[in-house]
Amino acid sequence: MMKKTELIFIPVPSTGHLLVNIEFAKRLISFDRRINTITILQLHSPTSPNAAVFAKSLVASHPQIRLHDLPVLDDPPPLDLFYRAPEAYIVQIIKRTTPLIKEAVSTIVAESRTSRVAGLVLDLFCNSLIKDVGDELHLPSYIFLTCNARYLSMMKYLPDRHRRVASKLDWSSGDEELAIPGFVNHIPAKFLPSGLFKKEAYEAYVDLSPRFGDAKGILVNSVAEIEDYTFGYFSQQQEEEDYPPVYPVGPILSLEDRASPNEEERDRIVRWLEEQPECSVVFLCFGSRGSVDELQVKEISQALEVVGCRFLWSIRTGPVETSDPTGVLPEGFMGRVAGKGLVCGWAPQVEVLEHKAIGGFVSHCGWNSTLESLWFGVPVATWPMYAEQQLNAFTLVKELGLAVDLRMDYVSGRGGLVTCDEIVRAIRSLMDDGEGRRVKVKEMSDAARKAVMDGGSSSVATARFIDELVEDGAG
């Protein structure tokens, strides 16, 4: 009898990446009975102290998904590196943990009795492990990209640009227009990840980007029909350049099993939404790390008063949400918007976006949030904060025509204020359905839902990936 197939996932130790990796593991196990076990190596970082507890809660009811806890590093990189250049910090975490990872993978392979370890599924920041672990232990390595396909296009373009340009960090102050294969339009450099403008982070990107070509395949959390142009480009690259196959396995979403940290607050929000008319509420939320200062809070408050529409606003003014977010609001604001708005710290984003009362989403454009908004057919106004979110905003506004441009080149921490007038214009366009975006977003919602059905593009891509794993083992 042929052994069942086992995979080892190696995500970076952050709650966002863990969430999507675990959801993908669940999908693979439910999709094909030949996938018997998935072991997730749990790395540790002082920047995500609760990641281990979070992961344990997500897999509690899934015995075929195992967490393998690695020891905490004795010498993690200095925290100031994380605040200067988080990409460089993560790459350092992976490099310092590599001996522990190799030992753990060797042990799992040796102790596997009823299943065959068929390969590694690596986070993009872990792709140094293709050679350092996968090749040394004769295991095929796949990269699981929690970003979109255009991000992969950028990473494929970067080594060529690095070879050609003498002044590596000079992007002409962000105004240089780049012809990146896989993009429909030329993209101004200012929409690239902000790390590419900082020496340590840039060096991390240059280290990571060429290694995609070493993978056996690249699994992308996006939808073939949403990014058809870019996936078409990669199909051509596989034929012309022997680039690894790119599998559009998205959307991978966590729509269940996300426990609320505050049930009382969740109930308050849901009750309020139940009282609002359909598509009447704009939702403002900037993600788990997206915070705004008090000056920016004032501009948003003023804009919401001017627009006058109903709103649900999740406020963070620092790394941890305040217990009473209304304390940072201008005096008298809640009285002036009484009956029209609700302000909270944490918000149950999935439940909010799927609610019929929500008509628009002012978003930081994290890719998980973007996929959730598309899945539920909610139009977006783009207000990116960090990482690759500016690239996502450009993709939504310029490449796909699915979103309203609020300030898609905004970067948190660079200074600069998004003004009341900008916010008013964007929210009005969003809620008045400027340029018919609601219909376009609904079409993408339908495409995303069809993709994961039997015979849909995501299901077909997932089946191709699993067949390759199993056939390689049989050979």
C-alpha beads as a LAMMPS data file, in Angstrom:
LAMMPS data file: protein, C-alpha beads

475 atoms
474 bonds

1 atom types
1 bond types

-500.0 500.0 xlo xhi
-500.0 500.0 ylo yhi
-500.0 500.0 zlo zhi

Masses

1 110.0

Atoms # bond

1 1 1 0.000 0.000 0.000
2 1 1 1.286 3.461 -0.943
3 1 1 2.028 5.715 1.987
4 1 1 -0.060 8.829 2.553
5 1 1 1.483 12.198 1.783
6 1 1 2.770 14.565 4.456
7 1 1 3.904 18.177 4.076
8 1 1 5.958 20.457 6.293
9 1 1 4.952 24.133 6.336
10 1 1 7.467 26.773 7.461
11 1 1 5.789 30.185 7.898
12 1 1 7.353 33.265 9.451
13 1 1 6.325 33.854 13.093
14 1 1 3.649 36.507 12.601
15 1 1 -0.078 36.127 13.197
16 1 1 -1.029 37.280 9.683
17 1 1 1.226 34.782 7.919
18 1 1 0.345 31.981 10.343
19 1 1 -3.362 32.540 9.781
20 1 1 -3.137 32.103 6.013
21 1 1 -0.717 29.152 6.224
22 1 1 -3.028 27.311 8.593
23 1 1 -6.046 28.010 6.385
24 1 1 -4.161 26.683 3.383
25 1 1 -3.201 23.566 5.340
26 1 1 -6.866 22.999 6.212
27 1 1 -7.839 23.361 2.582
28 1 1 -5.250 20.849 1.362
29 1 1 -6.316 18.219 3.892
30 1 1 -10.016 18.634 3.115
31 1 1 -9.351 18.803 -0.632
32 1 1 -7.569 15.473 -1.156
33 1 1 -7.508 12.470 1.177
34 1 1 -4.021 11.603 -0.002
35 1 1 -2.740 14.526 2.093
36 1 1 -2.685 12.848 5.466
37 1 1 -0.712 15.170 7.750
38 1 1 0.646 18.697 7.658
39 1 1 3.244 19.707 10.212
40 1 1 3.726 23.422 10.789
41 1 1 7.069 24.445 12.230
42 1 1 6.483 27.148 14.796
43 1 1 9.288 29.701 14.874
44 1 1 9.466 32.396 17.518
45 1 1 10.079 36.118 17.391
46 1 1 9.815 38.706 20.165
47 1 1 7.886 40.886 17.694
48 1 1 4.971 38.387 17.714
49 1 1 4.801 37.101 21.288
50 1 1 1.252 35.728 20.947
51 1 1 1.696 33.924 17.621
52 1 1 2.142 30.478 19.231
53 1 1 -1.063 30.735 21.266
54 1 1 -2.914 32.051 18.217
55 1 1 -1.751 29.138 16.045
56 1 1 -2.686 26.581 18.699
57 1 1 -6.241 27.933 18.845
58 1 1 -6.595 27.723 15.051
59 1 1 -5.564 24.053 14.785
60 1 1 -7.258 22.801 17.963
61 1 1 -10.060 21.050 16.050
62 1 1 -7.843 19.767 13.222
63 1 1 -5.813 16.747 14.428
64 1 1 -4.197 16.228 11.019
65 1 1 -2.441 19.582 11.397
66 1 1 0.395 19.396 13.900
67 1 1 2.422 22.207 15.391
68 1 1 6.111 21.480 15.921
69 1 1 7.461 24.030 18.357
70 1 1 11.057 25.149 17.810
71 1 1 13.234 26.452 20.655
72 1 1 13.312 30.188 21.228
73 1 1 16.480 31.782 19.859
74 1 1 19.115 32.703 22.419
75 1 1 20.375 35.516 20.175
76 1 1 17.519 37.066 18.178
77 1 1 18.390 40.061 15.995
78 1 1 18.243 43.435 17.755
79 1 1 14.724 44.862 17.934
80 1 1 15.817 48.198 16.531
81 1 1 16.451 46.360 13.233
82 1 1 12.782 45.347 13.163
83 1 1 11.664 48.954 13.517
84 1 1 14.178 50.173 10.898
85 1 1 13.826 47.366 8.366
86 1 1 11.357 44.593 9.269
87 1 1 12.190 42.608 6.128
88 1 1 15.852 42.420 7.156
89 1 1 14.833 41.426 10.685
90 1 1 12.688 38.535 9.448
91 1 1 15.438 37.291 7.116
92 1 1 17.862 37.327 10.062
93 1 1 15.381 35.364 12.220
94 1 1 15.173 32.685 9.514
95 1 1 18.941 32.471 9.019
96 1 1 19.611 32.172 12.756
97 1 1 16.899 29.520 13.096
98 1 1 18.038 27.458 10.085
99 1 1 20.040 24.844 12.103
100 1 1 16.990 24.268 14.326
101 1 1 14.735 23.998 11.276
102 1 1 17.027 21.492 9.568
103 1 1 17.187 19.348 12.697
104 1 1 13.389 19.419 13.102
105 1 1 12.732 18.503 9.455
106 1 1 15.260 15.639 9.639
107 1 1 13.529 14.309 12.763
108 1 1 10.052 14.514 11.217
109 1 1 11.228 12.675 8.084
110 1 1 12.978 9.977 10.127
111 1 1 10.015 9.399 12.434
112 1 1 7.352 9.355 9.711
113 1 1 6.028 5.794 9.588
114 1 1 2.634 5.827 7.887
115 1 1 3.169 8.770 5.541
116 1 1 5.856 10.100 3.216
117 1 1 7.129 13.636 3.686
118 1 1 6.649 14.930 0.138
119 1 1 8.045 18.424 0.469
120 1 1 8.383 21.777 2.169
121 1 1 5.975 24.695 1.825
122 1 1 7.933 27.847 2.629
123 1 1 6.969 31.406 3.350
124 1 1 8.599 33.800 0.857
125 1 1 10.886 35.112 3.652
126 1 1 12.037 31.527 4.229
127 1 1 13.177 30.798 0.694
128 1 1 16.852 30.533 1.728
129 1 1 15.722 27.165 3.130
130 1 1 15.273 25.796 -0.402
131 1 1 19.011 25.114 -0.600
132 1 1 19.921 25.095 3.102
133 1 1 17.283 22.512 4.089
134 1 1 15.215 21.255 1.138
135 1 1 18.070 20.423 -1.228
136 1 1 20.286 19.011 1.520
137 1 1 17.520 16.694 2.709
138 1 1 16.328 15.884 -0.851
139 1 1 12.896 17.432 -0.320
140 1 1 11.218 19.547 -3.032
141 1 1 10.457 23.082 -1.856
142 1 1 7.438 25.171 -2.769
143 1 1 7.013 28.850 -1.917
144 1 1 3.639 29.885 -0.547
145 1 1 3.137 33.560 -1.351
146 1 1 0.648 35.267 0.979
147 1 1 0.773 38.332 -1.326
148 1 1 -0.658 38.739 -4.830
149 1 1 0.739 37.766 -8.228
150 1 1 1.919 41.291 -9.028
151 1 1 4.131 41.185 -5.933
152 1 1 5.732 38.085 -7.447
153 1 1 6.213 40.031 -10.696
154 1 1 8.037 42.745 -8.762
155 1 1 10.273 40.176 -7.063
156 1 1 11.097 38.575 -10.411
157 1 1 11.989 42.005 -11.847
158 1 1 14.192 43.105 -8.933
159 1 1 17.368 41.033 -9.634
160 1 1 17.505 42.356 -13.209
161 1 1 17.066 45.943 -12.030
162 1 1 19.725 45.392 -9.337
163 1 1 22.221 44.215 -11.977
164 1 1 21.514 47.130 -14.336
165 1 1 21.347 50.124 -12.008
166 1 1 24.539 51.451 -10.429
167 1 1 22.847 53.490 -7.678
168 1 1 20.697 50.767 -6.163
169 1 1 18.617 52.851 -3.766
170 1 1 18.061 55.764 -6.156
171 1 1 14.493 55.381 -7.401
172 1 1 14.341 59.032 -8.565
173 1 1 12.534 60.026 -5.365
174 1 1 9.769 57.611 -6.234
175 1 1 8.697 59.319 -9.474
176 1 1 10.537 56.929 -11.798
177 1 1 8.012 54.938 -13.844
178 1 1 8.937 51.277 -14.078
179 1 1 7.950 48.857 -16.811
180 1 1 7.641 45.701 -14.708
181 1 1 6.599 42.604 -16.685
182 1 1 3.328 41.252 -15.311
183 1 1 1.872 44.742 -14.778
184 1 1 -0.510 46.260 -17.308
185 1 1 0.659 49.814 -16.545
186 1 1 4.014 51.385 -15.803
187 1 1 4.244 51.662 -12.021
188 1 1 5.797 54.660 -10.262
189 1 1 8.553 53.512 -7.903
190 1 1 6.789 55.193 -4.954
191 1 1 4.243 52.355 -4.996
192 1 1 6.871 49.697 -4.386
193 1 1 7.362 48.357 -0.835
194 1 1 8.927 51.087 1.290
195 1 1 11.756 48.734 2.310
196 1 1 13.232 49.042 -1.173
197 1 1 14.231 52.607 -0.275
198 1 1 16.189 51.526 2.853
199 1 1 19.616 49.899 2.637
200 1 1 19.151 46.976 5.071
201 1 1 15.674 46.077 3.818
202 1 1 16.741 46.477 0.176
203 1 1 19.580 44.021 0.766
204 1 1 17.074 41.549 2.228
205 1 1 14.889 41.863 -0.889
206 1 1 17.916 41.360 -3.144
207 1 1 18.771 38.240 -1.137
208 1 1 15.224 36.852 -1.380
209 1 1 14.164 37.744 -4.911
210 1 1 16.340 35.458 -7.102
211 1 1 15.608 32.404 -4.943
212 1 1 12.023 32.152 -6.250
213 1 1 13.514 30.559 -9.356
214 1 1 14.946 27.725 -7.207
215 1 1 11.516 26.573 -6.016
216 1 1 9.727 23.530 -7.432
217 1 1 6.610 25.696 -7.670
218 1 1 5.071 28.911 -6.335
219 1 1 1.639 28.888 -4.694
220 1 1 -0.018 32.324 -4.806
221 1 1 -2.925 33.412 -2.634
222 1 1 -4.736 35.118 -5.478
223 1 1 -7.396 34.295 -8.065
224 1 1 -6.678 33.564 -11.721
225 1 1 -9.696 35.559 -12.903
226 1 1 -8.806 38.617 -10.793
227 1 1 -5.149 38.713 -11.892
228 1 1 -5.535 37.048 -15.278
229 1 1 -2.953 39.281 -16.986
230 1 1 -0.229 38.508 -14.436
231 1 1 -0.895 34.783 -14.211
232 1 1 -0.836 34.717 -18.021
233 1 1 2.598 36.325 -17.903
234 1 1 3.893 33.626 -15.542
235 1 1 2.476 30.845 -17.721
236 1 1 4.514 32.310 -20.568
237 1 1 7.613 32.535 -18.340
238 1 1 7.333 28.863 -17.448
239 1 1 7.403 27.979 -21.148
240 1 1 10.073 30.484 -22.249
241 1 1 12.450 30.669 -19.262
242 1 1 11.808 27.422 -17.411
243 1 1 10.478 29.485 -14.487
244 1 1 8.768 27.417 -11.764
245 1 1 5.042 26.791 -12.258
246 1 1 2.858 29.388 -10.523
247 1 1 -0.354 28.072 -8.973
248 1 1 -3.260 30.502 -8.335
249 1 1 -4.623 28.714 -5.251
250 1 1 -6.536 31.657 -3.733
251 1 1 -8.563 33.045 -2.244
252 1 1 -7.425 31.475 1.009
253 1 1 -9.476 33.144 3.721
254 1 1 -10.162 32.590 7.395
255 1 1 -13.925 32.978 7.547
256 1 1 -14.466 30.810 10.626
257 1 1 -12.754 29.786 13.866
258 1 1 -11.534 33.310 14.649
259 1 1 -12.303 33.763 18.302
260 1 1 -13.222 37.246 19.424
261 1 1 -10.931 38.787 22.050
262 1 1 -13.921 40.765 23.313
263 1 1 -17.342 39.127 22.889
264 1 1 -19.135 42.044 24.507
265 1 1 -17.632 44.476 21.997
266 1 1 -18.405 42.124 19.119
267 1 1 -22.052 41.903 20.179
268 1 1 -22.278 45.694 20.484
269 1 1 -20.959 46.158 16.941
270 1 1 -23.181 43.496 15.391
271 1 1 -26.304 44.823 17.153
272 1 1 -25.577 48.317 15.859
273 1 1 -25.067 47.062 12.294
274 1 1 -28.380 45.212 12.440
275 1 1 -30.131 48.560 12.945
276 1 1 -28.604 50.198 9.839
277 1 1 -30.021 50.215 6.277
278 1 1 -28.412 48.049 3.607
279 1 1 -25.123 49.371 2.109
280 1 1 -25.351 52.544 4.224
281 1 1 -22.268 52.175 6.468
282 1 1 -18.657 52.950 5.621
283 1 1 -16.183 50.829 7.609
284 1 1 -12.797 52.369 8.487
285 1 1 -10.080 49.988 9.689
286 1 1 -6.317 49.959 9.120
287 1 1 -5.342 46.462 10.240
288 1 1 -3.669 45.050 13.317
289 1 1 -0.551 47.212 12.898
290 1 1 -2.081 50.251 11.232
291 1 1 -2.334 53.157 13.648
292 1 1 -2.970 56.880 13.223
293 1 1 -1.944 59.764 15.459
294 1 1 -4.279 62.292 17.070
295 1 1 -3.830 64.881 14.302
296 1 1 -4.935 62.292 11.764
297 1 1 -7.851 61.265 13.994
298 1 1 -8.983 64.894 13.911
299 1 1 -8.934 64.976 10.086
300 1 1 -10.893 61.723 9.841
301 1 1 -13.427 62.951 12.419
302 1 1 -13.972 66.189 10.546
303 1 1 -14.407 64.315 7.256
304 1 1 -17.008 61.965 8.709
305 1 1 -18.972 64.963 9.974
306 1 1 -18.825 66.649 6.551
307 1 1 -19.845 63.517 4.628
308 1 1 -22.638 62.738 7.065
309 1 1 -22.964 59.052 6.183
310 1 1 -23.186 56.218 8.696
311 1 1 -19.822 54.826 9.764
312 1 1 -18.097 52.149 11.842
313 1 1 -14.583 53.253 12.775
314 1 1 -11.954 50.989 14.325
315 1 1 -9.368 53.292 15.911
316 1 1 -5.810 52.434 16.851
317 1 1 -3.462 55.210 17.889
318 1 1 -0.540 52.977 18.855
319 1 1 0.720 49.365 18.741
320 1 1 -2.068 48.303 21.127
321 1 1 -5.612 49.572 20.763
322 1 1 -6.811 51.816 23.559
323 1 1 -9.430 50.484 25.941
324 1 1 -11.526 53.587 25.250
325 1 1 -10.841 54.705 21.665
326 1 1 -13.300 57.579 21.977
327 1 1 -10.802 59.254 24.311
328 1 1 -8.721 60.427 21.323
329 1 1 -11.674 61.959 19.456
330 1 1 -12.241 65.727 19.206
331 1 1 -14.429 67.125 21.963
332 1 1 -18.125 66.833 21.174
333 1 1 -17.608 64.608 18.116
334 1 1 -19.707 61.676 19.339
335 1 1 -22.553 64.039 20.205
336 1 1 -22.503 65.622 16.754
337 1 1 -22.631 62.233 14.986
338 1 1 -25.063 60.633 17.439
339 1 1 -27.116 57.912 15.780
340 1 1 -24.892 57.794 12.711
341 1 1 -21.617 56.346 13.864
342 1 1 -19.983 53.775 16.084
343 1 1 -16.345 53.956 17.235
344 1 1 -14.476 50.901 18.538
345 1 1 -10.941 49.683 19.162
346 1 1 -11.017 46.118 17.865
347 1 1 -13.583 45.074 15.247
348 1 1 -14.598 41.588 13.990
349 1 1 -13.593 42.397 10.416
350 1 1 -14.970 39.308 8.656
351 1 1 -18.375 39.658 10.327
352 1 1 -18.407 43.357 9.552
353 1 1 -17.530 42.975 5.867
354 1 1 -20.112 40.264 5.283
355 1 1 -22.896 42.341 6.884
356 1 1 -25.485 43.746 4.499
357 1 1 -25.241 47.201 6.130
358 1 1 -21.639 47.732 4.932
359 1 1 -21.406 49.737 1.720
360 1 1 -17.700 50.607 1.623
361 1 1 -14.365 49.939 3.300
362 1 1 -11.595 52.491 3.943
363 1 1 -8.727 50.015 4.154
364 1 1 -4.974 49.724 4.656
365 1 1 -4.975 47.288 1.704
366 1 1 -3.302 44.363 3.446
367 1 1 -3.752 41.442 1.072
368 1 1 -5.804 39.376 3.537
369 1 1 -8.178 42.320 4.025
370 1 1 -8.283 42.950 0.282
371 1 1 -9.319 39.362 -0.434
372 1 1 -11.961 39.549 2.302
373 1 1 -13.436 42.740 0.837
374 1 1 -13.516 41.213 -2.658
375 1 1 -15.044 37.984 -1.349
376 1 1 -17.915 39.906 0.248
377 1 1 -18.245 42.355 -2.644
378 1 1 -17.388 45.474 -0.626
379 1 1 -15.730 48.360 -2.571
380 1 1 -12.539 49.819 -1.076
381 1 1 -10.953 53.245 -0.676
382 1 1 -7.188 52.755 -0.453
383 1 1 -5.185 54.060 2.500
384 1 1 -2.071 51.817 2.667
385 1 1 0.238 51.913 5.681
386 1 1 3.332 49.682 5.309
387 1 1 4.913 46.578 3.720
388 1 1 3.547 45.912 0.201
389 1 1 0.246 47.708 0.804
390 1 1 1.042 50.584 -1.589
391 1 1 1.576 47.979 -4.314
392 1 1 -1.788 46.414 -3.453
393 1 1 -3.439 49.834 -3.602
394 1 1 -1.935 50.519 -7.049
395 1 1 -3.140 47.107 -8.202
396 1 1 -6.698 47.744 -7.003
397 1 1 -6.954 51.308 -8.349
398 1 1 -4.864 51.424 -11.535
399 1 1 -4.487 47.825 -12.644
400 1 1 -7.947 46.448 -11.850
401 1 1 -10.192 49.522 -11.489
402 1 1 -11.783 48.090 -8.342
403 1 1 -11.048 50.775 -5.740
404 1 1 -11.159 54.490 -5.000
405 1 1 -7.811 56.246 -4.622
406 1 1 -7.801 57.915 -1.214
407 1 1 -3.994 58.230 -0.860
408 1 1 -2.541 55.098 -2.389
409 1 1 1.068 56.237 -1.986
410 1 1 0.717 56.908 1.752
411 1 1 3.337 55.292 4.005
412 1 1 2.885 55.219 7.776
413 1 1 5.838 56.708 9.633
414 1 1 7.007 58.953 6.816
415 1 1 5.017 61.883 8.117
416 1 1 2.374 63.706 6.144
417 1 1 -1.278 64.193 6.891
418 1 1 -4.178 62.859 4.854
419 1 1 -6.500 65.850 4.830
420 1 1 -10.175 66.115 5.562
421 1 1 -10.859 67.099 1.935
422 1 1 -9.093 63.976 0.588
423 1 1 -11.050 61.720 2.922
424 1 1 -14.367 63.416 2.101
425 1 1 -13.798 63.047 -1.639
426 1 1 -12.889 59.353 -1.342
427 1 1 -15.746 58.384 0.974
428 1 1 -18.299 60.196 -1.186
429 1 1 -17.026 58.442 -4.307
430 1 1 -16.995 55.125 -2.467
431 1 1 -20.509 55.388 -1.038
432 1 1 -22.030 57.031 -4.130
433 1 1 -20.600 54.162 -6.217
434 1 1 -18.485 56.352 -8.437
435 1 1 -17.659 54.757 -11.810
436 1 1 -19.798 51.710 -11.064
437 1 1 -17.173 50.021 -8.906
438 1 1 -19.761 48.125 -6.889
439 1 1 -20.733 46.120 -9.982
440 1 1 -17.070 45.384 -10.805
441 1 1 -16.371 44.276 -7.244
442 1 1 -19.459 42.033 -7.295
443 1 1 -18.141 40.397 -10.472
444 1 1 -14.821 39.717 -8.726
445 1 1 -16.680 38.343 -5.711
446 1 1 -18.514 35.898 -7.971
447 1 1 -15.236 34.935 -9.659
448 1 1 -13.509 34.310 -6.315
449 1 1 -16.348 32.103 -5.101
450 1 1 -16.457 30.112 -8.328
451 1 1 -12.672 29.655 -8.195
452 1 1 -12.846 27.472 -5.078
453 1 1 -15.768 25.341 -6.335
454 1 1 -15.250 22.017 -8.081
455 1 1 -13.708 22.758 -11.465
456 1 1 -12.893 26.348 -10.515
457 1 1 -9.469 27.835 -11.203
458 1 1 -8.257 27.579 -7.603
459 1 1 -9.439 23.989 -7.270
460 1 1 -7.786 23.021 -10.544
461 1 1 -4.501 24.667 -9.499
462 1 1 -4.607 22.993 -6.076
463 1 1 -5.264 19.610 -7.688
464 1 1 -2.289 20.107 -10.053
465 1 1 -0.050 20.886 -7.108
466 1 1 -1.162 17.805 -5.130
467 1 1 -0.891 15.519 -8.169
468 1 1 2.683 16.678 -8.705
469 1 1 3.550 15.910 -5.080
470 1 1 2.027 12.454 -5.164
471 1 1 3.373 11.520 -8.627
472 1 1 6.900 12.588 -7.660
473 1 1 6.678 10.254 -4.668
474 1 1 5.353 7.407 -6.762
475 1 1 8.225 7.882 -9.237

Bonds

1 1 1 2
2 1 2 3
3 1 3 4
4 1 4 5
5 1 5 6
6 1 6 7
7 1 7 8
8 1 8 9
9 1 9 10
10 1 10 11
11 1 11 12
12 1 12 13
13 1 13 14
14 1 14 15
15 1 15 16
16 1 16 17
17 1 17 18
18 1 18 19
19 1 19 20
20 1 20 21
21 1 21 22
22 1 22 23
23 1 23 24
24 1 24 25
25 1 25 26
26 1 26 27
27 1 27 28
28 1 28 29
29 1 29 30
30 1 30 31
31 1 31 32
32 1 32 33
33 1 33 34
34 1 34 35
35 1 35 36
36 1 36 37
37 1 37 38
38 1 38 39
39 1 39 40
40 1 40 41
41 1 41 42
42 1 42 43
43 1 43 44
44 1 44 45
45 1 45 46
46 1 46 47
47 1 47 48
48 1 48 49
49 1 49 50
50 1 50 51
51 1 51 52
52 1 52 53
53 1 53 54
54 1 54 55
55 1 55 56
56 1 56 57
57 1 57 58
58 1 58 59
59 1 59 60
60 1 60 61
61 1 61 62
62 1 62 63
63 1 63 64
64 1 64 65
65 1 65 66
66 1 66 67
67 1 67 68
68 1 68 69
69 1 69 70
70 1 70 71
71 1 71 72
72 1 72 73
73 1 73 74
74 1 74 75
75 1 75 76
76 1 76 77
77 1 77 78
78 1 78 79
79 1 79 80
80 1 80 81
81 1 81 82
82 1 82 83
83 1 83 84
84 1 84 85
85 1 85 86
86 1 86 87
87 1 87 88
88 1 88 89
89 1 89 90
90 1 90 91
91 1 91 92
92 1 92 93
93 1 93 94
94 1 94 95
95 1 95 96
96 1 96 97
97 1 97 98
98 1 98 99
99 1 99 100
100 1 100 101
101 1 101 102
102 1 102 103
103 1 103 104
104 1 104 105
105 1 105 106
106 1 106 107
107 1 107 108
108 1 108 109
109 1 109 110
110 1 110 111
111 1 111 112
112 1 112 113
113 1 113 114
114 1 114 115
115 1 115 116
116 1 116 117
117 1 117 118
118 1 118 119
119 1 119 120
120 1 120 121
121 1 121 122
122 1 122 123
123 1 123 124
124 1 124 125
125 1 125 126
126 1 126 127
127 1 127 128
128 1 128 129
129 1 129 130
130 1 130 131
131 1 131 132
132 1 132 133
133 1 133 134
134 1 134 135
135 1 135 136
136 1 136 137
137 1 137 138
138 1 138 139
139 1 139 140
140 1 140 141
141 1 141 142
142 1 142 143
143 1 143 144
144 1 144 145
145 1 145 146
146 1 146 147
147 1 147 148
148 1 148 149
149 1 149 150
150 1 150 151
151 1 151 152
152 1 152 153
153 1 153 154
154 1 154 155
155 1 155 156
156 1 156 157
157 1 157 158
158 1 158 159
159 1 159 160
160 1 160 161
161 1 161 162
162 1 162 163
163 1 163 164
164 1 164 165
165 1 165 166
166 1 166 167
167 1 167 168
168 1 168 169
169 1 169 170
170 1 170 171
171 1 171 172
172 1 172 173
173 1 173 174
174 1 174 175
175 1 175 176
176 1 176 177
177 1 177 178
178 1 178 179
179 1 179 180
180 1 180 181
181 1 181 182
182 1 182 183
183 1 183 184
184 1 184 185
185 1 185 186
186 1 186 187
187 1 187 188
188 1 188 189
189 1 189 190
190 1 190 191
191 1 191 192
192 1 192 193
193 1 193 194
194 1 194 195
195 1 195 196
196 1 196 197
197 1 197 198
198 1 198 199
199 1 199 200
200 1 200 201
201 1 201 202
202 1 202 203
203 1 203 204
204 1 204 205
205 1 205 206
206 1 206 207
207 1 207 208
208 1 208 209
209 1 209 210
210 1 210 211
211 1 211 212
212 1 212 213
213 1 213 214
214 1 214 215
215 1 215 216
216 1 216 217
217 1 217 218
218 1 218 219
219 1 219 220
220 1 220 221
221 1 221 222
222 1 222 223
223 1 223 224
224 1 224 225
225 1 225 226
226 1 226 227
227 1 227 228
228 1 228 229
229 1 229 230
230 1 230 231
231 1 231 232
232 1 232 233
233 1 233 234
234 1 234 235
235 1 235 236
236 1 236 237
237 1 237 238
238 1 238 239
239 1 239 240
240 1 240 241
241 1 241 242
242 1 242 243
243 1 243 244
244 1 244 245
245 1 245 246
246 1 246 247
247 1 247 248
248 1 248 249
249 1 249 250
250 1 250 251
251 1 251 252
252 1 252 253
253 1 253 254
254 1 254 255
255 1 255 256
256 1 256 257
257 1 257 258
258 1 258 259
259 1 259 260
260 1 260 261
261 1 261 262
262 1 262 263
263 1 263 264
264 1 264 265
265 1 265 266
266 1 266 267
267 1 267 268
268 1 268 269
269 1 269 270
270 1 270 271
271 1 271 272
272 1 272 273
273 1 273 274
274 1 274 275
275 1 275 276
276 1 276 277
277 1 277 278
278 1 278 279
279 1 279 280
280 1 280 281
281 1 281 282
282 1 282 283
283 1 283 284
284 1 284 285
285 1 285 286
286 1 286 287
287 1 287 288
288 1 288 289
289 1 289 290
290 1 290 291
291 1 291 292
292 1 292 293
293 1 293 294
294 1 294 295
295 1 295 296
296 1 296 297
297 1 297 298
298 1 298 299
299 1 299 300
300 1 300 301
301 1 301 302
302 1 302 303
303 1 303 304
304 1 304 305
305 1 305 306
306 1 306 307
307 1 307 308
308 1 308 309
309 1 309 310
310 1 310 311
311 1 311 312
312 1 312 313
313 1 313 314
314 1 314 315
315 1 315 316
316 1 316 317
317 1 317 318
318 1 318 319
319 1 319 320
320 1 320 321
321 1 321 322
322 1 322 323
323 1 323 324
324 1 324 325
325 1 325 326
326 1 326 327
327 1 327 328
328 1 328 329
329 1 329 330
330 1 330 331
331 1 331 332
332 1 332 333
333 1 333 334
334 1 334 335
335 1 335 336
336 1 336 337
337 1 337 338
338 1 338 339
339 1 339 340
340 1 340 341
341 1 341 342
342 1 342 343
343 1 343 344
344 1 344 345
345 1 345 346
346 1 346 347
347 1 347 348
348 1 348 349
349 1 349 350
350 1 350 351
351 1 351 352
352 1 352 353
353 1 353 354
354 1 354 355
355 1 355 356
356 1 356 357
357 1 357 358
358 1 358 359
359 1 359 360
360 1 360 361
361 1 361 362
362 1 362 363
363 1 363 364
364 1 364 365
365 1 365 366
366 1 366 367
367 1 367 368
368 1 368 369
369 1 369 370
370 1 370 371
371 1 371 372
372 1 372 373
373 1 373 374
374 1 374 375
375 1 375 376
376 1 376 377
377 1 377 378
378 1 378 379
379 1 379 380
380 1 380 381
381 1 381 382
382 1 382 383
383 1 383 384
384 1 384 385
385 1 385 386
386 1 386 387
387 1 387 388
388 1 388 389
389 1 389 390
390 1 390 391
391 1 391 392
392 1 392 393
393 1 393 394
394 1 394 395
395 1 395 396
396 1 396 397
397 1 397 398
398 1 398 399
399 1 399 400
400 1 400 401
401 1 401 402
402 1 402 403
403 1 403 404
404 1 404 405
405 1 405 406
406 1 406 407
407 1 407 408
408 1 408 409
409 1 409 410
410 1 410 411
411 1 411 412
412 1 412 413
413 1 413 414
414 1 414 415
415 1 415 416
416 1 416 417
417 1 417 418
418 1 418 419
419 1 419 420
420 1 420 421
421 1 421 422
422 1 422 423
423 1 423 424
424 1 424 425
425 1 425 426
426 1 426 427
427 1 427 428
428 1 428 429
429 1 429 430
430 1 430 431
431 1 431 432
432 1 432 433
433 1 433 434
434 1 434 435
435 1 435 436
436 1 436 437
437 1 437 438
438 1 438 439
439 1 439 440
440 1 440 441
441 1 441 442
442 1 442 443
443 1 443 444
444 1 444 445
445 1 445 446
446 1 446 447
447 1 447 448
448 1 448 449
449 1 449 450
450 1 450 451
451 1 451 452
452 1 452 453
453 1 453 454
454 1 454 455
455 1 455 456
456 1 456 457
457 1 457 458
458 1 458 459
459 1 459 460
460 1 460 461
461 1 461 462
462 1 462 463
463 1 463 464
464 1 464 465
465 1 465 466
466 1 466 467
467 1 467 468
468 1 468 469
469 1 469 470
470 1 470 471
471 1 471 472
472 1 472 473
473 1 473 474
474 1 474 475
